[in-house]
Structure formats: C-alpha cells, structure tokens
Amino acid sequence: MRVACRYVGLSYAWGGGHAEGLPGPSQGMIDATDPRSYGDPGIWSFDCIGLVRWAWYKATRQDIISERTTQSTWQNPGYPHTRFTKEQGEAPLLPGDILYFGTNITHVALYLGGGKVVEAPNSGDVIRVTDAKWDRYQGAFRPHTNGVFPVWEYDGLGKHVKTWGQPNLRGDSHTGSEVRWQIRNGISVAVRALCQRVGERVTVDGMVNNVWTYLPDYRSWVSNLFLQGPAIMPGVPSCGEYSSVGGSLNGAESNTSCGDGTEPNSQGGWTAKSATVWGRTVELRYNSTTACAWGRIVGGTIGDEIWVDRSSDGGDTWEPMLGYTAVTSGGDAYTTQWNDDGLVMRACGTNGKGGTIACTGWF
C-alpha cells in the first residue's frame, strides 16, 4: 500500500503498468473510446490494474497479476487467494485487498482500511486516496503469497529513467548473464536507476555503449543502449558509490549513444529545425532516445542535395557536409545519422548541384 500511495498525485495513463513481462510505471496508450486519453502516450504512469500489479509486485517480489486486464483478473485471478463477495460487505476486508467495482467490472483499487482506497481512476485524473464507492463494489481478492520477502534494496534512492525498445534485464553487466526480465512488446517503462558502471561493450542497430545501469527494483542490469538519453545517464552516479554493487565509469569516455554514419531509426524522430530553398523543405531530424541527428530534404527533384554540419563550439566552427547525399529518384532524400550528444548540428540543402544553399538553425 505504501508503494501505491507514493504515486498519489501522478497523472493516470491508460495502459500504464502493462509492459509485457515487466511491472512498473510505463508509457500510456490511447483508448479509442475515451478522448481524454489522447495525451496518455506522453505520460509514464499507471491505469487501475497497473497500479495494483506494481504494488503487489513490490510487496512480494512476485508478478502475480502480470500484464492482464481488470476484467480478466476478476474472471481468473491466476494466483491463490481468498475471495470476498459483495454481500459480505466491507467487514471482512483488510488493507491490501484488491477491490473490484462496476457491474461489468470496469475498475479496481487497493483497500487501505477505514472505507478508503488508493486508485488510478481515469484519463485526465490523478492517482488518489478516496472513499470506496460501495454502491459499485462487486467483491475482492486477498492474494496468498509464500516465501520470505527481503527488504527492497536502496528503497527511495535512484533516478527514474525510461527504457526504449525491447531490452533484457540481466543478472550482471554483460550479455552472457542470466535474463531476469524481458520487455517483449516495446512499451517504454520508467525504471529506477541506482547507479551505472562500465561493463560489456554492446552494439545494437549501429549504436555502441559499454555502460550498464543497475535497477534495484528488479535486481538487474540493463545496457544503457536501452535507456532514453545520452550514453552515460546524467544524474546517476557510478556504482563505486555502492559497495554492495561496485564498479566504475572508467573507460566509458569513448561511448556514443549512436553510431556516426549509420542508418537513421525514424521511430521517435522529429523535426528539430527546418528551412526552405526554392520550394523544397530542408529538415534537421533528431531522435531524443539515441541523441542522433540527420538531414532530410522534402519536395524536391532529382539532383537536389542534403547534408549536415556538426559543431562542438556552438556553431563557430564545424565539421562540414556529413552524410552528403542527393535525390536520385522521387523528390526526397535523407542523410546518414550522426551523434549529437553535447554538440549542435544543422542540415543544409540545395535546389540541385550549384544551386542555392539553405541551412537550418543550429540545434
């Protein structure tokens, strides 16, 4: 219950808490039946059953609910339990019991005692403590869990960072170690990063990194290639500060969050700056996840050119014409991608060889 109450005031996210294989606050989704949910993909939080799932995982170290829906957990809980009926009322309930509401079972909450629940209500609202709506109450489950559950490591410490892709969370900072958790459906999860250290150098889709981050909620490691942000996560200390974990960031200086000259990954890409040249649009495209940028020209003709410049001094001097390419068919073309972590870049294009050059602003 204490875990769920920590999130009181956080915005609700439809689908939040349902990364396949991994509990915890995750990126929301759009519910086609609810216009209030249209902003939920920009929120990392929980829906009602996602919050219950996370709280019980944190209490037991067992993901007893998994990524299932409110209705499916009512019909088939999937774990040993004591069931309480609507007719029994509030009297037999204890804090931590899972309460279900609505004629067609549309909502679930955690009982706090004294007629109060903690719940994630709906899109546009926030996680809250409130009075249970007994007129809608349909029954409750009390999970039976076995085992000794040790105190959570470094509870309350660390920084929440976001995953991307489909990472494996491992027992150590190398790919030969056991896989303890998998995010198989690519939903971004907000994970608690305690510290980071140099481990095995990993290459994925042209990105290279040898820094790994320790996630105490899962007692696992994840390659920083699968965390949104630069190669070394800002605000997350070296694991040398924690003797029970250990390790350092020595030797991490050469990492890049993306590989220079590699193919852009358009997933998550957005236009940071743009300019026009004789009816063509010149764009600097940027990916916040990988800290890569590339150039694109749109609406041109064969022979139009596009490239990017990169600067380490704010645009006073620069590496010119990186990824130079020209339109060979149709009217569009794009460059390769280049690491833009801690640097600035711009895209430049022309209306054909020898034509007018137009550049975007630096970003």
Residue pairs with C-beta under 8 A, 6 or more apart in sequence:
1 55
1 95
1 96
1 110
1 112
1 118
3 54
3 55
3 58
3 59
4 51
4 52
4 54
4 55
4 110
4 118
4 127
5 112
5 118
5 129
7 25
7 45
7 46
7 51
7 127
8 118
8 126
8 127
8 128
8 129
9 126
9 127
9 128
10 25
10 45
10 46
10 126
10 127
11 43
11 45
11 125
11 126
11 127
12 28
12 40
12 43
12 45
12 46
12 47
12 120
12 121
12 122
12 123
12 124
12 125
12 126
12 127
13 25
13 26
13 27
13 28
13 29
13 40
13 43
13 44
13 45
13 46
13 47
13 123
14 28
14 29
14 30
14 31
14 34
14 37
14 40
14 47
14 123
15 26
15 27
15 28
15 29
15 31
15 40
15 47
15 50
15 187
16 25
16 26
16 27
16 28
16 40
16 43
16 44
16 45
16 46
16 47
16 50
16 120
17 23
17 24
17 25
17 26
17 45
17 46
17 47
17 49
17 50
17 51
17 53
17 54
18 26
18 47
18 49
18 50
18 53
18 67
18 187
19 26
19 67
19 183
19 185
19 187
19 188
19 189
20 67
20 182
20 183
20 184
20 185
20 187
21 67
21 181
21 182
21 183
21 184
22 169
22 181
22 182
22 183
22 189
22 218
23 50
23 53
23 54
23 57
23 63
23 65
24 54
24 57
24 189
24 190
24 191
24 217
25 44
25 45
25 46
25 50
25 54
25 160
25 189
25 190
26 44
26 50
26 187
26 188
26 189
26 190
27 41
27 43
27 44
27 162
27 187
27 188
27 189
28 37
28 40
28 41
28 42
28 43
28 44
28 45
28 47
28 123
29 37
29 40
29 41
30 37
30 38
30 40
30 41
31 37
31 40
31 123
34 122
34 123
36 122
36 123
36 124
37 123
39 123
40 123
44 160
44 162
44 188
44 189
44 190
45 120
45 127
46 54
46 120
46 127
47 120
48 70
48 107
48 108
48 109
48 119
48 120
48 121
49 65
49 68
49 69
49 70
49 73
49 108
50 120
51 110
51 118
51 119
51 120
51 127
52 65
52 98
52 108
52 109
52 110
53 63
53 65
53 66
53 67
55 110
56 62
56 64
56 65
56 98
56 143
57 63
57 64
57 65
58 152
58 217
59 96
59 145
59 149
60 143
60 145
60 147
60 149
61 147
61 149
61 150
62 145
62 147
64 78
64 79
64 143
64 145
65 73
65 78
65 79
66 78
68 78
70 100
70 105
70 106
70 107
70 108
71 104
71 105
71 106
73 98
73 108
74 100
74 105
74 108
74 138
74 139
77 141
77 143
79 143
79 144
79 145
80 143
80 144
81 141
81 142
81 143
81 144
82 141
82 142
82 144
83 139
83 140
83 141
84 92
84 93
84 97
84 139
84 140
84 141
84 142
85 139
86 137
86 138
86 139
89 134
90 115
90 132
90 134
93 99
93 111
93 113
93 140
94 111
94 113
94 142
95 111
95 112
95 113
96 110
96 111
96 142
97 110
97 111
97 140
97 141
97 142
98 108
98 109
98 110
98 111
98 140
98 141
98 142
98 143
99 108
99 109
99 110
99 111
99 117
99 132
99 137
99 139
99 140
100 107
100 108
100 137
100 138
100 139
100 140
100 141
101 107
101 108
101 109
101 133
101 136
101 137
101 138
102 136
102 138
103 136
103 138
105 138
107 119
107 121
107 136
108 119
109 117
109 118
109 119
109 132
110 117
110 118
110 119
111 117
111 132
111 140
112 118
112 129
115 131
115 132
115 134
116 129
116 130
116 131
116 132
117 129
117 130
117 131
117 132
118 127
118 128
118 129
119 127
119 128
119 130
120 127
121 127
121 128
152 216
152 217
153 194
153 216
153 219
153 244
154 194
154 216
154 242
157 194
157 216
158 192
158 193
158 194
158 195
158 216
158 236
159 192
159 193
159 233
159 235
159 236
160 190
160 191
160 192
160 193
161 190
161 191
161 193
161 213
161 227
161 228
161 229
161 233
161 236
162 188
162 189
162 190
162 191
162 227
162 228
162 229
163 183
163 188
163 189
163 191
163 222
163 226
163 227
163 228
164 186
164 188
164 226
164 227
164 228
164 268
164 289
165 183
165 186
165 204
165 226
166 182
166 183
166 184
166 185
166 186
167 182
167 183
167 222
167 223
167 225
167 226
168 179
168 181
168 182
168 222
169 179
169 180
169 181
169 182
169 183
169 215
169 218
169 220
169 221
169 222
170 177
170 178
170 179
170 180
170 220
170 221
170 222
171 177
171 178
171 180
171 220
171 221
172 199
172 221
173 197
173 198
173 199
173 200
173 212
173 221
173 247
174 199
174 200
175 200
175 202
176 200
177 221
180 218
180 219
180 220
181 218
181 220
183 189
188 228
191 215
191 217
191 218
191 222
191 227
192 215
192 216
192 217
193 213
193 214
193 215
193 227
193 233
193 236
194 213
194 214
194 215
194 216
194 236
194 239
194 242
194 245
195 213
195 214
195 236
195 237
195 238
195 239
195 240
195 241
195 242
195 245
195 247
196 211
196 212
196 213
196 214
196 224
196 232
196 233
196 236
196 237
196 238
196 239
196 249
197 211
197 212
197 214
197 238
197 239
197 240
197 245
197 246
197 247
197 248
197 249
198 210
198 211
198 212
198 247
198 248
198 249
198 250
198 251
198 252
199 210
199 211
199 212
199 221
199 223
199 247
200 210
200 212
201 208
201 209
201 210
202 208
202 209
202 210
202 223
202 225
203 259
204 223
204 225
204 226
205 262
205 265
206 258
206 259
206 262
206 263
206 337
207 225
207 256
207 257
207 258
207 259
207 262
207 290
208 255
208 256
208 259
209 223
209 224
209 225
209 231
209 255
209 256
209 257
210 251
210 252
210 255
211 223
211 224
211 231
211 232
211 233
211 249
211 252
211 255
212 221
212 222
212 223
212 224
213 221
213 222
213 224
213 227
213 233
213 236
214 220
214 221
214 239
214 242
214 245
215 221
215 222
224 231
224 232
224 233
224 255
225 257
227 233
228 288
228 289
229 257
229 289
229 291
230 257
230 291
230 341
230 342
231 252
231 255
231 256
231 257
231 291
231 341
232 249
232 252
232 255
238 247
238 248
238 249
239 245
239 246
239 247
239 248
240 246
240 247
240 248
256 339
256 341
257 290
257 291
257 292
257 339
257 341
258 287
258 290
258 291
258 292
258 337
258 338
258 339
259 337
259 339
260 322
260 336
260 337
260 338
260 339
261 322
261 323
261 336
261 337
261 338
262 336
262 337
263 336
263 337
264 285
264 287
264 292
264 294
264 334
264 336
264 337
265 287
265 290
265 292
265 337
266 285
267 287
268 287
268 288
268 289
268 290
269 285
269 286
269 287
270 285
270 286
270 287
270 288
271 283
271 284
271 285
271 286
272 284
272 285
272 286
272 293
272 360
272 363
273 283
273 284
273 346
273 347
273 360
273 361
273 362
273 363
274 281
274 282
274 283
274 284
274 360
275 281
275 282
275 347
275 349
275 358
275 359
275 360
275 361
276 282
276 358
277 349
277 350
277 351
277 355
277 356
277 357
277 358
278 351
278 355
278 356
279 299
279 300
279 351
280 297
280 298
280 299
280 300
280 304
280 349
280 351
281 297
281 298
281 299
282 295
282 296
282 297
282 306
282 347
282 348
282 349
282 358
282 359
282 360
283 295
283 296
283 297
283 298
283 347
283 360
284 293
284 294
284 295
284 308
284 345
284 346
284 347
284 360
284 363
285 293
285 294
285 295
285 296
285 334
285 347
286 292
286 293
286 340
286 363
287 293
287 337
290 337
291 339
291 340
291 341
292 337
292 338
292 339
292 340
293 308
293 337
293 338
293 340
293 345
293 363
294 308
294 323
294 334
294 335
294 336
294 337
294 338
294 347
295 306
295 307
295 308
295 323
295 334
295 335
295 347
295 348
295 349
296 306
296 332
296 333
296 334
296 335
296 347
297 304
297 305
297 306
297 327
297 332
297 333
297 334
297 349
298 331
298 332
299 331
299 332
300 327
300 331
300 332
300 333
300 349
300 351
301 327
301 331
301 352
302 326
302 327
302 328
302 329
303 326
303 327
303 352
303 353
304 326
304 327
304 331
304 333
304 349
304 350
304 351
304 352
304 355
305 324
305 325
305 326
305 327
305 349
305 350
305 352
305 353
306 324
306 325
306 326
306 327
306 333
306 334
306 335
306 347
306 348
306 349
307 320
307 321
307 322
307 323
307 324
307 325
307 335
307 347
307 348
307 349
308 321
308 322
308 323
308 335
308 338
308 345
308 346
308 347
308 348
309 318
309 319
309 320
309 321
309 322
309 345
309 346
309 348
309 359
310 318
310 319
310 322
310 338
310 340
310 343
310 344
310 345
311 317
311 318
311 319
311 343
311 344
311 345
311 362
312 342
312 343
314 344
314 362
315 344
315 346
315 362
321 348
322 335
322 336
322 338
323 335
323 336
323 337
323 338
324 335
325 333
325 334
325 335
325 336
326 333
326 353
327 333
335 347
338 345
340 363
344 362
344 363
345 362
345 363
346 359
346 360
346 361
346 362
346 363
347 359
347 360
348 357
348 358
348 359
348 360
349 357
349 358
349 359
350 356
350 357
350 358
